[in-house]
Amino acid sequence: MEERSELKKTLKPHWVWAIAFGSAVGWGAFVLPMDWMSAAGPLGVIIGFSIGAILMILIGVSYGYLIKKLPVSGGEFAYAYYGFGRYHAFFCGWFLTLGYMCIVALNASALALLVKFVLPSVAMQGLMYNIAGWDVYAGEVLIACIALIAFAYLNIRGTSLSGLMQFIFCITLIVGVILLVISMILHPSSSFTNIQPLFKPGVSAVAAVIAIVAISPWAYVGFDNIPQAAEEFNFSPQKAFKLIVIALICAAVTYSLTIIATAVAMPWQTLINQETIWGTGDVVNNAYGTIGVLLLSLSLCMGIFTGLNGFYVSTSRLLFAMGRASILPRAFAKLHPKYETPYVGIAFTCIITLFAPFFGRQALLWVVDMSAIGVTIAYFYCCAVAYRLFRWSESGNNKTLAVSPFKKFMTLLGLVSSIGFLLLLIVPGSPGFLGKPSWVALVIWVILGLVFFAVKRKDLASIRKETLDYNVFGKTLDHGSAPLSDENDIAKKDA
Protein backbone atom coordinates (compact mmCIF):
# COMPACT_ATOMS: atom_id res chain seq x y z
CA MET A 1 0.00 0.00 0.00
CA GLU A 2 1.16 3.52 -0.80
CA GLU A 3 1.65 5.99 2.01
CA ARG A 4 -1.66 7.61 2.91
CA SER A 5 -1.64 11.39 3.25
CA GLU A 6 -3.68 12.72 6.17
CA LEU A 7 -4.90 16.22 6.93
CA LYS A 8 -4.08 17.95 10.23
CA LYS A 9 -6.81 18.26 12.85
CA THR A 10 -7.00 22.04 13.11
CA LEU A 11 -10.69 22.96 12.73
CA LYS A 12 -12.51 24.22 15.83
CA PRO A 13 -16.27 23.67 16.30
CA HIS A 14 -17.26 27.30 15.68
CA TRP A 15 -15.12 27.36 12.53
CA VAL A 16 -16.92 24.27 11.23
CA TRP A 17 -20.30 25.86 12.03
CA ALA A 18 -19.17 28.91 10.07
CA ILE A 19 -18.19 26.76 7.07
CA ALA A 20 -21.67 25.21 7.02
CA PHE A 21 -23.70 28.35 7.76
CA GLY A 22 -21.70 30.68 5.52
CA SER A 23 -21.80 28.25 2.62
CA ALA A 24 -25.54 27.65 3.02
CA VAL A 25 -26.42 31.36 3.04
CA GLY A 26 -23.99 32.70 0.45
CA TRP A 27 -24.99 35.53 -1.85
CA GLY A 28 -28.54 34.35 -2.62
CA ALA A 29 -30.05 35.71 0.60
CA PHE A 30 -29.16 39.25 -0.50
CA VAL A 31 -29.57 39.06 -4.28
CA LEU A 32 -32.60 36.83 -4.85
CA PRO A 33 -35.41 37.92 -2.44
CA MET A 34 -37.22 39.65 -5.30
CA ASP A 35 -37.09 36.52 -7.50
CA TRP A 36 -38.34 34.34 -4.67
CA MET A 37 -41.21 36.68 -3.79
CA SER A 38 -42.29 36.81 -7.42
CA ALA A 39 -42.65 33.01 -7.28
CA ALA A 40 -44.39 32.61 -3.91
CA GLY A 41 -45.00 35.90 -2.10
CA PRO A 42 -43.23 36.92 1.15
CA LEU A 43 -44.91 34.46 3.51
CA GLY A 44 -44.74 31.70 0.91
CA VAL A 45 -40.95 32.16 0.76
CA ILE A 46 -40.54 32.15 4.54
CA ILE A 47 -42.71 29.04 5.02
CA GLY A 48 -41.06 27.30 2.07
CA PHE A 49 -37.54 27.87 3.38
CA SER A 50 -38.60 26.87 6.90
CA ILE A 51 -39.99 23.57 5.61
CA GLY A 52 -36.87 23.16 3.49
CA ALA A 53 -34.68 23.61 6.57
CA ILE A 54 -36.66 20.92 8.42
CA LEU A 55 -36.24 18.52 5.50
CA MET A 56 -32.52 19.31 5.38
CA ILE A 57 -32.28 18.55 9.12
CA LEU A 58 -33.90 15.17 8.43
CA ILE A 59 -31.21 14.54 5.84
CA GLY A 60 -28.68 15.89 8.34
CA VAL A 61 -29.50 13.02 10.72
CA SER A 62 -27.81 10.67 8.26
CA TYR A 63 -24.85 13.01 7.88
CA GLY A 64 -24.41 13.29 11.63
CA TYR A 65 -24.34 9.53 12.08
CA LEU A 66 -21.95 8.86 9.18
CA ILE A 67 -19.58 11.66 10.18
CA LYS A 68 -19.33 10.04 13.62
CA LYS A 69 -18.78 6.59 12.10
CA LEU A 70 -16.48 7.68 9.23
CA PRO A 71 -14.67 10.94 10.16
CA VAL A 72 -12.66 11.17 6.94
CA SER A 73 -12.38 13.60 4.04
CA GLY A 74 -14.61 12.94 1.07
CA GLY A 75 -18.00 12.99 2.76
CA GLU A 76 -20.62 11.45 0.47
CA PHE A 77 -17.93 9.95 -1.75
CA ALA A 78 -16.60 7.93 1.20
CA TYR A 79 -20.12 7.01 2.33
CA ALA A 80 -21.11 5.80 -1.15
CA TYR A 81 -18.00 3.62 -1.25
CA TYR A 82 -18.68 2.24 2.22
CA GLY A 83 -22.27 1.36 1.40
CA PHE A 84 -22.29 0.49 -2.28
CA GLY A 85 -18.75 0.07 -3.56
CA ARG A 86 -16.25 1.84 -5.78
CA TYR A 87 -18.38 2.46 -8.86
CA HIS A 88 -21.11 4.19 -6.89
CA ALA A 89 -18.42 6.23 -5.15
CA PHE A 90 -17.13 7.39 -8.52
CA PHE A 91 -20.64 8.29 -9.67
CA CYS A 92 -21.41 10.25 -6.49
CA GLY A 93 -18.03 12.01 -6.45
CA TRP A 94 -18.26 12.98 -10.11
CA PHE A 95 -21.58 14.79 -9.72
CA LEU A 96 -20.71 16.34 -6.37
CA THR A 97 -17.43 17.76 -7.72
CA LEU A 98 -19.33 19.57 -10.44
CA GLY A 99 -21.88 20.93 -7.97
CA TYR A 100 -19.23 22.33 -5.64
CA MET A 101 -17.14 23.87 -8.43
CA CYS A 102 -20.19 25.56 -9.94
CA ILE A 103 -21.00 27.21 -6.63
CA VAL A 104 -17.43 28.50 -6.31
CA ALA A 105 -17.73 30.05 -9.77
CA LEU A 106 -21.19 31.47 -9.11
CA ASN A 107 -20.06 33.19 -5.91
CA ALA A 108 -17.24 34.87 -7.84
CA SER A 109 -19.72 36.08 -10.46
CA ALA A 110 -21.97 37.39 -7.65
CA LEU A 111 -19.10 39.60 -6.48
CA ALA A 112 -18.80 41.01 -9.99
CA LEU A 113 -22.57 41.62 -9.98
CA LEU A 114 -22.26 43.53 -6.71
CA VAL A 115 -19.53 45.77 -8.11
CA LYS A 116 -21.67 46.23 -11.21
CA PHE A 117 -24.40 47.69 -9.00
CA VAL A 118 -22.27 49.71 -6.59
CA LEU A 119 -19.47 50.81 -8.95
CA PRO A 120 -20.80 50.30 -12.49
CA SER A 121 -18.01 52.42 -13.97
CA VAL A 122 -15.50 49.83 -12.72
CA ALA A 123 -17.28 46.59 -13.61
CA MET A 124 -18.74 47.72 -16.93
CA GLN A 125 -15.43 48.44 -18.58
CA GLY A 126 -14.47 46.84 -21.87
CA LEU A 127 -17.56 45.22 -23.38
CA MET A 128 -16.34 41.99 -24.96
CA TYR A 129 -19.42 40.09 -26.21
CA ASN A 130 -22.95 38.96 -25.35
CA ILE A 131 -23.89 35.43 -24.24
CA ALA A 132 -27.52 34.42 -23.72
CA GLY A 133 -28.54 38.07 -23.42
CA TRP A 134 -25.82 38.89 -20.89
CA ASP A 135 -23.20 41.51 -21.77
CA VAL A 136 -19.79 40.27 -20.67
CA TYR A 137 -17.40 43.05 -19.62
CA ALA A 138 -13.67 42.75 -19.08
CA GLY A 139 -14.07 44.60 -15.77
CA GLU A 140 -16.47 42.06 -14.23
CA VAL A 141 -14.42 39.14 -15.53
CA LEU A 142 -11.31 40.61 -13.90
CA ILE A 143 -13.12 41.12 -10.57
CA ALA A 144 -14.36 37.51 -10.51
CA CYS A 145 -10.94 36.12 -11.44
CA ILE A 146 -9.17 38.14 -8.73
CA ALA A 147 -11.63 36.79 -6.13
CA LEU A 148 -11.07 33.19 -7.27
CA ILE A 149 -7.29 33.53 -7.12
CA ALA A 150 -7.32 35.33 -3.75
CA PHE A 151 -9.41 32.66 -2.03
CA ALA A 152 -7.38 29.87 -3.58
CA TYR A 153 -4.28 31.46 -2.06
CA LEU A 154 -6.04 31.87 1.30
CA ASN A 155 -6.95 28.18 1.36
CA ILE A 156 -3.49 27.03 0.33
CA ARG A 157 -1.98 29.05 3.19
CA GLY A 158 -3.66 26.82 5.75
CA THR A 159 -6.92 25.40 7.10
CA SER A 160 -6.58 27.33 10.36
CA LEU A 161 -6.40 30.62 8.47
CA SER A 162 -9.36 29.84 6.20
CA GLY A 163 -11.39 28.53 9.18
CA LEU A 164 -10.76 31.65 11.27
CA MET A 165 -11.53 33.96 8.36
CA GLN A 166 -14.75 32.04 7.69
CA PHE A 167 -15.90 32.61 11.28
CA ILE A 168 -15.08 36.34 11.07
CA PHE A 169 -16.97 36.61 7.78
CA CYS A 170 -20.03 34.89 9.30
CA ILE A 171 -20.17 37.07 12.41
CA THR A 172 -19.88 40.18 10.24
CA LEU A 173 -22.67 38.85 8.00
CA ILE A 174 -24.99 38.22 10.95
CA VAL A 175 -24.39 41.66 12.45
CA GLY A 176 -24.98 43.25 9.05
CA VAL A 177 -28.28 41.40 8.53
CA ILE A 178 -29.57 42.36 11.99
CA LEU A 179 -28.71 46.03 11.44
CA LEU A 180 -30.27 45.91 7.97
CA VAL A 181 -33.56 44.44 9.16
CA ILE A 182 -33.88 46.79 12.13
CA SER A 183 -33.11 49.87 10.04
CA MET A 184 -35.54 48.89 7.26
CA ILE A 185 -38.37 48.16 9.71
CA LEU A 186 -37.82 51.46 11.57
CA HIS A 187 -37.69 53.60 8.43
CA PRO A 188 -40.68 56.02 8.27
CA SER A 189 -41.73 54.84 4.80
CA SER A 190 -41.67 51.15 5.74
CA SER A 191 -44.80 49.28 6.71
CA PHE A 192 -45.77 45.68 7.32
CA THR A 193 -48.82 46.31 5.14
CA ASN A 194 -46.40 46.27 2.19
CA ILE A 195 -46.01 42.54 2.73
CA GLN A 196 -49.64 42.05 1.64
CA PRO A 197 -50.68 39.86 -0.11
CA LEU A 198 -48.76 37.19 1.77
CA PHE A 199 -48.79 34.74 -1.13
CA LYS A 200 -48.50 35.19 -4.88
CA PRO A 201 -51.92 36.09 -6.32
CA GLY A 202 -53.38 33.55 -8.74
CA VAL A 203 -51.41 30.68 -7.23
CA SER A 204 -52.55 28.48 -4.36
CA ALA A 205 -50.63 28.87 -1.10
CA VAL A 206 -49.59 25.21 -1.24
CA ALA A 207 -48.18 25.55 -4.77
CA ALA A 208 -46.36 28.74 -3.77
CA VAL A 209 -44.72 27.05 -0.79
CA ILE A 210 -43.77 23.95 -2.82
CA ALA A 211 -42.08 26.17 -5.41
CA ILE A 212 -39.70 27.39 -2.68
CA VAL A 213 -39.26 23.98 -1.06
CA ALA A 214 -38.15 22.74 -4.49
CA ILE A 215 -35.10 25.01 -4.46
CA SER A 216 -34.15 24.20 -0.85
CA PRO A 217 -31.39 21.75 -1.86
CA TRP A 218 -29.74 24.61 -3.73
CA ALA A 219 -30.50 27.23 -1.06
CA TYR A 220 -29.08 25.14 1.78
CA VAL A 221 -26.26 23.40 -0.05
CA GLY A 222 -23.22 24.05 2.09
CA PHE A 223 -24.26 22.38 5.33
CA ASP A 224 -22.87 19.24 3.70
CA ASN A 225 -19.44 20.87 3.66
CA ILE A 226 -19.12 19.65 7.25
CA PRO A 227 -18.44 16.00 6.32
CA GLN A 228 -15.88 17.08 3.73
CA ALA A 229 -13.82 18.60 6.56
CA ALA A 230 -14.48 15.83 9.11
CA GLU A 231 -10.90 14.55 8.96
CA GLU A 232 -9.71 17.96 10.21
CA PHE A 233 -11.95 18.21 13.28
CA ASN A 234 -9.96 18.89 16.46
CA PHE A 235 -13.07 17.86 18.43
CA SER A 236 -15.33 14.84 18.69
CA PRO A 237 -17.22 14.02 15.45
CA GLN A 238 -20.29 13.46 17.65
CA LYS A 239 -20.80 17.22 17.66
CA ALA A 240 -21.27 17.30 13.88
CA PHE A 241 -25.05 16.83 13.85
CA LYS A 242 -25.57 19.61 16.40
CA LEU A 243 -23.45 21.93 14.24
CA ILE A 244 -25.48 20.98 11.16
CA VAL A 245 -28.79 21.75 12.91
CA ILE A 246 -27.57 25.11 14.25
CA ALA A 247 -26.18 26.09 10.83
CA LEU A 248 -29.45 25.22 9.04
CA ILE A 249 -31.60 27.09 11.58
CA CYS A 250 -29.35 30.15 11.30
CA ALA A 251 -29.54 29.97 7.50
CA ALA A 252 -33.37 29.72 7.51
CA VAL A 253 -33.63 32.71 9.85
CA THR A 254 -31.24 34.72 7.67
CA TYR A 255 -33.27 34.00 4.52
CA SER A 256 -36.47 35.03 6.31
CA LEU A 257 -34.97 38.26 7.64
CA THR A 258 -33.74 39.41 4.24
CA ILE A 259 -37.21 38.74 2.79
CA ILE A 260 -38.78 40.89 5.51
CA ALA A 261 -36.20 43.66 5.07
CA THR A 262 -36.96 43.79 1.35
CA ALA A 263 -40.75 43.47 1.53
CA VAL A 264 -41.48 46.09 4.21
CA ALA A 265 -39.86 48.90 2.20
CA MET A 266 -42.56 49.12 -0.48
CA PRO A 267 -45.43 46.98 -1.83
CA TRP A 268 -43.59 43.89 -2.98
CA GLN A 269 -45.71 43.45 -6.11
CA THR A 270 -44.66 46.91 -7.24
CA LEU A 271 -41.05 46.05 -6.50
CA ILE A 272 -40.95 42.85 -8.54
CA ASN A 273 -42.44 44.63 -11.57
CA GLN A 274 -39.57 47.10 -11.68
CA GLU A 275 -36.67 46.49 -14.03
CA THR A 276 -33.61 46.39 -11.80
CA ILE A 277 -30.35 44.51 -11.40
CA TRP A 278 -30.76 44.23 -7.64
CA GLY A 279 -34.16 44.80 -6.04
CA THR A 280 -32.99 44.65 -2.42
CA GLY A 281 -30.20 47.10 -3.25
CA ASP A 282 -32.74 49.51 -4.75
CA VAL A 283 -35.04 49.56 -1.70
CA VAL A 284 -32.13 50.06 0.69
CA ASN A 285 -30.72 52.80 -1.54
CA ASN A 286 -34.10 54.57 -1.61
CA ALA A 287 -34.37 54.36 2.18
CA TYR A 288 -30.84 55.18 3.35
CA GLY A 289 -28.84 56.16 0.30
CA THR A 290 -25.15 55.39 0.05
CA ILE A 291 -24.74 54.44 3.72
CA GLY A 292 -27.50 51.84 3.47
CA VAL A 293 -26.09 50.38 0.27
CA LEU A 294 -22.64 50.15 1.85
CA LEU A 295 -24.07 48.22 4.82
CA LEU A 296 -25.98 45.89 2.52
CA SER A 297 -22.95 45.51 0.27
CA LEU A 298 -20.78 44.58 3.25
CA SER A 299 -23.25 41.86 4.25
CA LEU A 300 -23.44 40.61 0.67
CA CYS A 301 -19.64 40.58 0.44
CA MET A 302 -19.50 38.45 3.57
CA GLY A 303 -22.05 36.05 2.05
CA ILE A 304 -19.97 35.80 -1.12
CA PHE A 305 -16.71 35.37 0.79
CA THR A 306 -18.15 32.63 3.02
CA GLY A 307 -19.45 30.82 -0.06
CA LEU A 308 -16.15 31.10 -1.91
CA ASN A 309 -14.11 30.02 1.09
CA GLY A 310 -16.45 27.24 2.23
CA PHE A 311 -16.75 25.60 -1.16
CA TYR A 312 -13.04 25.87 -1.83
CA VAL A 313 -12.63 23.83 1.37
CA SER A 314 -15.21 21.22 0.38
CA THR A 315 -14.17 20.91 -3.28
CA SER A 316 -10.49 20.50 -2.49
CA ARG A 317 -11.22 17.91 0.24
CA LEU A 318 -13.44 15.93 -2.10
CA LEU A 319 -10.75 15.95 -4.81
CA PHE A 320 -8.17 15.05 -2.15
CA ALA A 321 -10.21 12.03 -1.03
CA MET A 322 -10.83 10.86 -4.60
CA GLY A 323 -7.13 11.26 -5.41
CA ARG A 324 -6.14 9.35 -2.27
CA ALA A 325 -8.42 6.52 -3.40
CA SER A 326 -6.80 6.62 -6.89
CA ILE A 327 -10.18 7.33 -8.50
CA LEU A 328 -8.60 10.60 -9.60
CA PRO A 329 -4.85 10.98 -10.24
CA ARG A 330 -2.82 10.51 -7.05
CA ALA A 331 -1.46 14.05 -7.44
CA PHE A 332 -4.69 15.31 -5.84
CA ALA A 333 -3.67 13.52 -2.63
CA LYS A 334 -0.47 15.54 -2.26
CA LEU A 335 -0.19 18.03 0.59
CA HIS A 336 1.64 21.34 0.46
CA PRO A 337 5.16 20.85 1.87
CA LYS A 338 4.84 23.90 4.13
CA TYR A 339 1.14 24.48 4.83
CA GLU A 340 -0.02 20.82 4.67
CA THR A 341 -3.12 21.64 2.66
CA PRO A 342 -4.45 19.78 -0.43
CA TYR A 343 -3.02 22.44 -2.69
CA VAL A 344 -3.40 20.50 -5.95
CA GLY A 345 -7.19 20.29 -5.51
CA ILE A 346 -7.34 23.96 -4.55
CA ALA A 347 -5.27 25.02 -7.55
CA PHE A 348 -7.28 22.76 -9.88
CA THR A 349 -10.56 24.23 -8.63
CA CYS A 350 -9.19 27.72 -9.18
CA ILE A 351 -7.99 26.98 -12.72
CA ILE A 352 -11.28 25.37 -13.81
CA THR A 353 -13.49 28.08 -12.30
CA LEU A 354 -11.40 30.87 -13.84
CA PHE A 355 -13.04 29.98 -17.18
CA ALA A 356 -16.56 30.52 -15.82
CA PRO A 357 -16.67 34.37 -15.77
CA PHE A 358 -16.01 34.45 -19.51
CA PHE A 359 -19.30 32.65 -20.23
CA GLY A 360 -21.52 35.26 -18.59
CA ARG A 361 -23.76 34.92 -15.59
CA GLN A 362 -26.82 33.62 -17.46
CA ALA A 363 -24.95 30.65 -18.96
CA LEU A 364 -23.38 29.94 -15.56
CA LEU A 365 -26.82 29.86 -13.94
CA TRP A 366 -27.85 27.08 -16.34
CA VAL A 367 -24.92 24.95 -15.18
CA VAL A 368 -25.58 25.74 -11.52
CA ASP A 369 -29.25 24.74 -11.90
CA MET A 370 -28.12 21.46 -13.39
CA SER A 371 -25.57 20.88 -10.65
CA ALA A 372 -28.40 20.86 -8.09
CA ILE A 373 -29.06 17.31 -9.32
CA GLY A 374 -25.52 16.32 -8.33
CA VAL A 375 -25.95 17.68 -4.82
CA THR A 376 -29.31 15.93 -4.46
CA ILE A 377 -27.75 12.64 -5.60
CA ALA A 378 -25.16 13.07 -2.84
CA TYR A 379 -27.96 13.58 -0.29
CA PHE A 380 -29.57 10.37 -1.53
CA TYR A 381 -26.40 8.31 -1.14
CA CYS A 382 -25.78 9.58 2.37
CA CYS A 383 -29.32 8.78 3.52
CA ALA A 384 -29.35 5.41 1.74
CA VAL A 385 -26.13 4.29 3.44
CA ALA A 386 -27.28 5.50 6.86
CA TYR A 387 -30.65 3.78 6.36
CA ARG A 388 -28.93 0.45 5.72
CA LEU A 389 -26.79 0.81 8.83
CA PHE A 390 -29.80 0.58 11.13
CA ARG A 391 -32.24 -2.26 11.79
CA TRP A 392 -35.86 -2.13 12.85
CA SER A 393 -35.39 -5.10 15.20
CA GLU A 394 -32.90 -7.66 16.51
CA SER A 395 -33.28 -9.95 13.48
CA GLY A 396 -30.21 -10.43 11.31
CA ASN A 397 -26.65 -11.59 11.91
CA ASN A 398 -24.65 -8.54 10.81
CA LYS A 399 -23.26 -7.07 14.03
CA THR A 400 -22.39 -3.77 12.34
CA LEU A 401 -26.08 -2.97 11.85
CA ALA A 402 -27.24 -1.12 14.97
CA VAL A 403 -30.73 -1.64 16.31
CA SER A 404 -32.40 1.78 16.38
CA PRO A 405 -35.94 1.94 14.97
CA PHE A 406 -36.14 5.70 15.57
CA LYS A 407 -32.91 6.45 13.69
CA LYS A 408 -33.94 4.00 11.00
CA PHE A 409 -37.19 5.94 10.59
CA MET A 410 -35.41 9.31 10.56
CA THR A 411 -32.96 8.18 7.88
CA LEU A 412 -35.93 6.83 5.91
CA LEU A 413 -37.55 10.28 6.05
CA GLY A 414 -34.27 11.79 4.85
CA LEU A 415 -34.12 9.25 2.03
CA VAL A 416 -37.69 10.06 0.96
CA SER A 417 -36.92 13.80 1.14
CA SER A 418 -33.85 13.46 -1.09
CA ILE A 419 -35.84 11.44 -3.64
CA GLY A 420 -38.58 14.06 -3.51
CA PHE A 421 -36.08 16.85 -4.16
CA LEU A 422 -34.68 14.92 -7.12
CA LEU A 423 -38.15 14.39 -8.60
CA LEU A 424 -38.93 18.09 -8.27
CA LEU A 425 -35.92 18.77 -10.51
CA ILE A 426 -36.53 16.13 -13.18
CA VAL A 427 -40.31 15.64 -13.44
CA PRO A 428 -41.88 17.88 -16.13
CA GLY A 429 -44.36 20.36 -14.73
CA SER A 430 -42.89 20.38 -11.22
CA PRO A 431 -41.95 23.77 -9.69
CA GLY A 432 -38.23 23.02 -9.80
CA PHE A 433 -38.08 21.38 -13.25
CA LEU A 434 -34.85 22.21 -15.04
CA GLY A 435 -34.89 24.34 -18.16
CA LYS A 436 -33.68 23.08 -21.54
CA PRO A 437 -30.20 24.71 -21.30
CA SER A 438 -29.67 23.04 -17.91
CA TRP A 439 -30.59 19.66 -19.37
CA VAL A 440 -28.09 20.19 -22.17
CA ALA A 441 -25.39 20.98 -19.59
CA LEU A 442 -26.38 17.86 -17.61
CA VAL A 443 -26.14 15.60 -20.68
CA ILE A 444 -22.69 17.00 -21.48
CA TRP A 445 -21.47 16.36 -17.94
CA VAL A 446 -22.88 12.81 -17.94
CA ILE A 447 -21.16 12.05 -21.26
CA LEU A 448 -17.86 13.40 -19.92
CA GLY A 449 -18.30 11.24 -16.82
CA LEU A 450 -18.95 8.12 -18.89
CA VAL A 451 -15.87 8.78 -21.00
CA PHE A 452 -13.70 9.33 -17.93
CA PHE A 453 -15.15 6.22 -16.28
CA ALA A 454 -14.47 4.12 -19.37
CA VAL A 455 -10.84 5.26 -19.30
CA LYS A 456 -10.43 4.68 -15.55
CA ARG A 457 -12.60 1.57 -15.11
CA LYS A 458 -9.86 -1.01 -15.64
CA ASP A 459 -7.47 0.74 -13.27
CA LEU A 460 -10.21 1.25 -10.70
CA ALA A 461 -11.28 -2.39 -10.88
CA SER A 462 -7.70 -3.59 -10.41
CA ILE A 463 -7.32 -1.94 -6.98
CA ARG A 464 -7.66 -4.48 -4.19
CA LYS A 465 -10.51 -3.89 -1.78
CA GLU A 466 -8.15 -3.79 1.19
CA THR A 467 -6.10 -1.06 -0.50
CA LEU A 468 -9.18 1.02 -1.27
CA ASP A 469 -10.45 0.60 2.28
CA TYR A 470 -7.15 1.82 3.65
CA ASN A 471 -6.91 4.78 1.25
CA VAL A 472 -10.47 5.95 1.92
CA PHE A 473 -10.82 5.20 5.65
CA GLY A 474 -7.25 4.89 6.92
CA LYS A 475 -7.84 1.28 7.90
CA THR A 476 -8.60 -2.04 6.27
CA LEU A 477 -12.16 -3.16 6.88
CA ASP A 478 -13.08 -6.74 7.63
CA HIS A 479 -15.29 -8.36 5.04
CA GLY A 480 -18.24 -8.18 7.40
CA SER A 481 -17.62 -4.66 8.64
CA ALA A 482 -19.53 -2.87 5.90
CA PRO A 483 -23.19 -3.50 5.11
CA LEU A 484 -22.51 -3.67 1.37
CA SER A 485 -18.82 -4.32 0.85
CA ASP A 486 -17.09 -5.08 -2.43
CA GLU A 487 -17.75 -8.80 -1.97
CA ASN A 488 -20.68 -8.35 -4.33
CA ASP A 489 -18.97 -5.65 -6.37
CA ILE A 490 -18.06 -6.35 -9.98
CA ALA A 491 -14.71 -4.76 -9.26
CA LYS A 492 -13.73 -7.62 -6.98
CA LYS A 493 -14.19 -10.12 -9.77
CA ASP A 494 -12.36 -7.88 -12.24
CA ALA A 495 -9.44 -7.62 -9.84
Secondary structure, DSSP 8 states (H G I E B T S, - for coil): ----------B-HHHHHHHHHHHHHTTHHHHSHHHHHHHH-HHHHHHHHHHHHHHHHHHHHHHHHHHHH--STTTHHHHHHHHH-HHHHHHHHHHHHHHHHHHHHHHHHHHHHHHHHH-HHHHT-SEEEEETTEEEEHHHHHHHHHHHHHHHHHHHT-HHHHHHHHHHHHHHHHHHHHHHHHHHHHSTT--GGGG-SSS-TTS-HHHHHHHHHTTHHHHHTTTTHHHHTGGGBSS-GGGHHHHHHHHHHHHHHHHHHHHHHHHTTS-HHHHHTS--S-HHHHHHHHHHHHHHHHHHHHHHHHHHHHHHHHHHHHHHHHHHHHHHTTSS-GGGG---TTT-S-HHHHHHHHHHHTTGGGGHHHHHHHHHHHHHHHHHHHHHHHHHHHHHTEESSS-SS-TTSEE-HHHHHHHHHHHHHHHHHHHHHHSTTSTT---HHHHHHHHHHHHHHHHHHHHHHHHHHHS-HHHHHHHHHSS---TTSSTT-GGG-HHHHH-
